[in-house]
């Protein structure tokens, strides 16, 4: 009897580690869901797509992609669905006070499933001071506000992120662990990317403190505080943490993946449980490029295709508590499917330290389905300048600002008046040094003005971004203002509110 499938992917090698499937099978889709997996399925009335010679996997899951904020992209789908990734997690863009803005700007705006990993700093990742561990930039930790936020958004917030580095020893990561326990979230610990070497290495403390289900990212970085002792041996705390059930994530990033560390750690038994990209503005044009490229690096390092696929499907989904909806082709689940080729050739892969390795195989996504609908693959569009370079339109008012509604222009005028007595120092556009108390004050005045004007939060945020960017970047309101020269901001807000065609840079 005909099954009446909508689409059948015929003859591919289906690899679904969650179901221990690894072999030639058909995959059937009906009403946006996985309808069947098996050999020679009845295709009567269905669209049949020949995928022989390809690998068919659950939609790829990347738990570390900067889709929002100062490291994010104008069009995050370009590093998601367009590159074969059907689900990703934003790793720390929003904090407790900026989360409503993050949600307003991103909810319903993407094809790729987007979840949140909140950062312990109140605005989220917002500047070098926070990344570099200045405890003063944490400002305070409003526990009651955190509890209310997570309880109201538990389906979205999947972990709490903290940087395991500080001028104050291991105090910050201990604060993070305490908050994660209070909130009932896994702790996601960033151990790489030190901008300088501190007197006390906090990496051992981070591993000793982490518990089952917590995650350590940037496991193969080579900056101060790596997983290796000076003699190249893996720190004993790393083995002990893995034994307790702590998960290790790659988080390739811009500064945090080293072939040298990986090639020393792998033979000593330290194999990542999760492979993630840490895609962000500064690495999408290289050396990271895509999750598929990071997966390819692990072919070079000796993992099998099945091991790699496990780490970007069910392991990744399970690590953030999403195994009930993502990471497998189980019948009845949403038909999120990635089709890959393993290409043969002469390829060169780079780490974030400038080291290069030759390889003869790489993963290449060729098809992707989200809820049963096929979407185009384009591995290069993410690298377009206007997708990743957050240039401020200093010499012209962006076209989007010209299209603001009257109430949005009223809001911009009211915002200029509301922040007129706030002083901040930004000597260049998109300065990396932000005063967190000032950013928070600007954030509070932005939201107070938005409420007073009666403009929906999303519309208010879009109006602010339209004053500065030609591309639709997302950002924390107080941070994006504080990162620009004050004179420019005040002149630009006034110009947009008054409908002027030009403003002084």
N, C-alpha and C positions, 0 to 999 in steps of 0.2 A: 504494500500500500504506500503511495507517495506521501512523503512527510510534509511537503509544502514549504520547504526552506526558502528564505529570501536569497541568500548567498551561500555558496560553498567554495571554500579554499581547498583546492584539490591537489593532493599528492606531495605536500611539503613534509619536511621532517619536523614534526611537532615536538617541541621540548617544553615541557611544563613540569619543573621539578616538584611543585606542590603535589602533583598527582602521580609522580614517578613515571611520567610519560616521556619517552624518547624514541621516536620511530616515525615511519611514514604513515600519515593518517590524513583524512579529510577533516576540516573544521566547518561546521554548518552554523549559520546565523539566521535567526528568525526574530522579528520584532525587536531588534536591537540587542538581543541576548544570545549567548552561546546555546545552540539547540542540540548539538551532537558532536562527538568526536569519534571517528572510526574509519574503517577501511571501506572504500567503494560505497560511500553513502549514496542514497537515491537523490539525484539532482533534478528530478522532474520539475519543471517550472521555475527553477532557481537560476540566478546568475552564477555561472561557474568561472572561477578565476584559477588558472593553472599556476601553481606556485612550486612545481617540481624543481628540485635543486636549491630551494630556499629553506630557511629555518622559520618556523611559525612559533611565536612565543606569546605569552601573555603580554599585554601592553607594558612597556618598560616603566619602571618606577624609579625616580631620582629624588632622594630625600634631602638634597642640598643644592638648590637652584635659587639665585637671587632674582626674584621676580618683581620686587617692590623696593622702593627706597633708593638710597644713594648709590647702590651697586646694581640696581635692577635695569630692566630693558623697557624700551618704549612699547614693544610688542612681545611680551613674554612667551606667547605661543610659538614664536620663532625658535626658541630653544626647548620647546615642549613638543606639542603634537607634530610640528613641521619636521622635527628631527626624530620622530618615532617614539617619543616619550609621552605616555598618556596620563601620567600622574606625577606631580612633583610637590615638594615641600619648600616653602620660603623659610630660610634658616636664620631668622633673627631680625628681619627688617622692621617689624613692629615690636614695641614694648607695651607696657600696660596702659600708657596714656595715648599712644598713637594707634592702638589696635582698631578702634572704631573707624579711623580714617583709612587704614589698610583695608578693612572689610568693605567700606563704602566704595572704594576705588576698584577693588578686584572682584567682588562677588558678582557673578554672572557676566563678567567681561571676557572670560577666557573659554576656549574649548578644552584645553588641558585641565584635568582635575587639579586644583590648587589647595593645599593645606598649609597650615602655619606652624612654624616653630618660633615661639616668642623669645625675645632676648631680655635678660635681666635688667638692662638699662631702661629707664622709663620711656624713652622715645624709640628704642630699638637701636640697631646699628646706625650711627649717625656721624661718626668722626674718628679721627686717629686717636684722640685722647681715650675714648672708650676701648677701642681695639688694643691700645697700648697699655691698658690696665691702670689708669689713674682712678683710684677709688672715689675721689671727690666727684667724678662725673656720673657716678651712680645716683647721686643726689639723695635719694631715700628709697626705701622699698615699702610701698604702701600695701601691706599684707592683706588687709580687708578688701581693698580694690582689686588686687590680684585674684583673690578667692572668688569674688563676684564675677569677674571677667571670665575666668576659666569655667566656672559652673555654667555660665550662660552660653559658652562657645566651645564646650568640650568636644563636640563632633569635629571641630576645625583645628583647635590647638592640640598638636600632637607631641610636642616636647618643649622643655625650657632650655634655652641655650645659655652657656656661660663660657667666658674665656679663662683658661687655666693659667693666667699670668698676671702679675701685678707688681707694683713697687712695694706692696705691703704683704709679701709672702703669699701664702695659700688662702688668705682670708676671703677673697672674692669667690673662689670656687666652692669654699665651704658655705658661704652665703647662698650660692646657687643651689647646692645640694639640699640645704635646709628648705629653701623655697619649693624645690621640685617635690620634696616629700610632703610638704603642706598641701600642695596643689594636686598631688596624685599623678604627676607627670614623670616620664623618663627625663633624666638630665642628659643633655647633649653637650659634650665637653670639647671645646676647641683647644687643642694643645699646640697647634703650630703658629707660624706667622708672628713670632716675636720680632719687634722692631729693634730691640736691643737685648743684651744679656743682663739678667737681673742677678742680684747677689744670691738669691735663693731659687733653685730650680723647683718649680711647683708640680712638674709632671709626675714624680713618684706619689705625691700626696693625692693628685687627681685620680690615679689608678687605684690607690689604696682605698679611697673614699667611695669610688663608684660601686654600685650594687647591680644585681641581676636586672637586665633590661635597660640600664643606662648605656649610653653610647659615647665612644671616644672617636672624634673625627680628626683627619689629617694624620693618620696612623703612620704614614711613611714620610713625614716631613724631615728635613735635615737641619732645621734651625735650632738654636739653643733649646734644650728641653725635649729632645727627640726620645724615641723609645730605646735608643742604643746607648750603652755606656761608652766611655772614651775608647775602650779597647774593641768596640764593635759588637760586643755581646748584648743581647736583649736584656733590658732591665728585669730583674726578678718580679717586680711589681706588676709587669705586663702579663706574665704567665699567671700570676695569682688572680688578677682581675678576670682573665678569660675563664679560668676555672670556676669563678663565681657566677659566670653568665653575663659579664660585661661584653658588649658588642663593639667591634672595631670597624670603622668606616674609613673609606679612602679620602673623600673630600679633596679631590685633586687640586683645585683652586688656582691661585695666581702665584703663591709662594710656598706651597705646602705639599708638593710631591717630588720625591727624589728617587731616581733609579738606584743610586748608591745605597740608600737606606733599604729600599725594597729588596734589592739583591742580597743584602746581608740578613734581613729579617726573615724572608721566605724560607731559606734553608734551615733556619732555627725554629720553624714551625709557626710563625706568626703570619697567618693567612687572613685577609680581611673577611668579615662576615657580610659586609655591604660595600658595593662600589657606587660611589656618587661622584658628580662632576664638580660641584662648587662653581658652576658657571656664573660669570659676572661680567660687567662691562670690560674689564681690563684683560680678560683671557679668552673671550669668544673668538677673537681674531688670531689666537694662538697664545700659548701652546695647547690649551685645553680643547677648544673648538666645539666639542659635543660629548654627550655621554657615550656615544658609539665609539668615539676616538679613545676615550678612557678605557672602555671595554677592550678595544683592540690592543692597547698597551699590555693588558693582562694575558692576551694570547701570547705576546712576546715573552712575558714573564713566566709562562709555563702552565697557566691554568687552562683547563679544558673548556670548550664552549659551554657544556652543561654547567660547570662550576660558575662560570661568569654569568650566565643567564639566571642561575639561581640567585645570585647576589644583586641582580637588578630587577627581580620580579618578587618572588615570595619572601625572600629574606628581607628585602627592602620594605615591602608592605608590612610584614610581621613586626619589624623593628619599631614602627610607628603605630602599631595597633590597627592596621587597615587590612589585615588578611581576610576579613569577612567580606570585603568588596573588591579588592585589587590583588594583583599578583598571581592569578591563576585563571585557566580557561575552564574552570568547573562549569558544567552544564547548569544553566539558569542564571549565571552571572552576566553582568553587562559585557557585551562583546567588544572589549578593549583588546586589540590584537596588534602586534608588531611583526612584520615580515622582514627578515634579514637575509643578506647574502654574506658569506665569507669569501671575500675577494682574494685572489692570489696575485702577487706582484712584488715589486721592490718598493717598500715603504720606509719612511723615516719617522720615528716618534721622538718627542722631546719631553723632558721633565721641566719643572719650574725653575731649575737651577742652571739651565743651559746645556745639560748633558743630553746626548742623543743616542738612539739605538736604532739599528736596522731591523726590519721585520719583513716577512714574506706573506703575512695574512692580515686582513683587517675586517671588522664588521662594517657593513653598510646597510642601513635601513632602506627598504625599497617600497614598502607599503605600510600604512597604519590605519586602523579602524578605531573609532571612538563611538561607543554605544551602537555598533553595527554600521556606522556610516564611514565611508572611506574618505580620507583627507590626503592632500598632496604632500609628498616628501620634498623638501628642499634643504639641503645641508649647507647652503651658502648664504641664504637670505638673512640669517641671523647676524652675519658679519657686515651688513650694510651699515654705513656710518651713522645714519639717523636712527638706527635701532639701539645702538650702544653708547654713542658719544653724547653725553648730557651737556652739550654746549648751550649756554644761555644766549638768547637772541639779543645781544647788546646793542645792535645798530638798527633794529627795527622792531615794531610790535608784531608778534606772530599773528597769522591770519585767524587762528582760533579766537584770539582776543577780540577781533573785529566782529565775530559772530555771537558774542555773549548777549544774553537777554538783558532787558532793562533792569530786572531785579539783580542779576549777577553783577552788572556795572554798579548798581547802588551798593551792593555788598563790597565791592572792591574799594569804592570811595569811603565807606564806613570803616573798612579795615585800615586804610591809610590813616584815618583820624584816630583809630583805636591804638595804633602802635607808634604814634608820633613822638611820644615821650620816652620810648625805649631806645637805648643806645647799645650798639654792638660794633665790634671791629671785624671787618672782613676786607682785607687789603686786595683780594683778588676774587674773581668769580669762582663759585663752587670751592671755596677754601675748605681744606680738610680739617682745620682747627675750629671747633665750635664750642662756645661756652654753653654747657648743658643747662645751667639755671636760666640763661637768657633764652635759649631755644624753648624751654618749657614755658617761660613767661609769654613768649610770642605765640606759642601753641594755644595757651589758655585764652589769650585775647582773640585769636582767630576763631576759636570755637564759640566764645561769648558773643562775638559779632555775628557769626553765622546764625546763632539762635535768636539774637535780637532782630535781625533782618527777616527771619523766618524762611531762610533758604535751606533746602535739603543739603546735608553735609556733602554728598557727592557733587552736587552742582557748585557748591562753594569751593571745594578742592579743585575741580576742573577749571573754575574761573581763575584761581590763583596760578595754577600751572600754565594756563593759557597766556598769562602775562609774561612768562619767561621763556617757554620752550616751543619750538616748532613741532617737535614730536611729542606724543602723549605720554611723557614719563609720569610716574607716580612718586610720591614723596611725603614725608612727614611735614606738616604745614610750618611749624616753628623752625624746623631744621633747614628747610629750603630757603626761608627768609634769612636766617642767621648766616647762611653760607655765602650770601651775596653782599657786595658793598651797600651800606645803608643808603647812601645818596641815590644810588641806582634804583633801589627798591622803592623809595618814596616817590621818585620822579615817575617811575614806570606805573605804579599804582594810580597816581594822579592822572597820568596820560590816558590809561585805559578807562578809568572812571569817567573822564571827560570826553571820551570818544575820539581822542587825537590820533592821527595817522602815524605820527613819529614821536619818539621820545629820546632824550639825550642818553647816550651810553654812560 
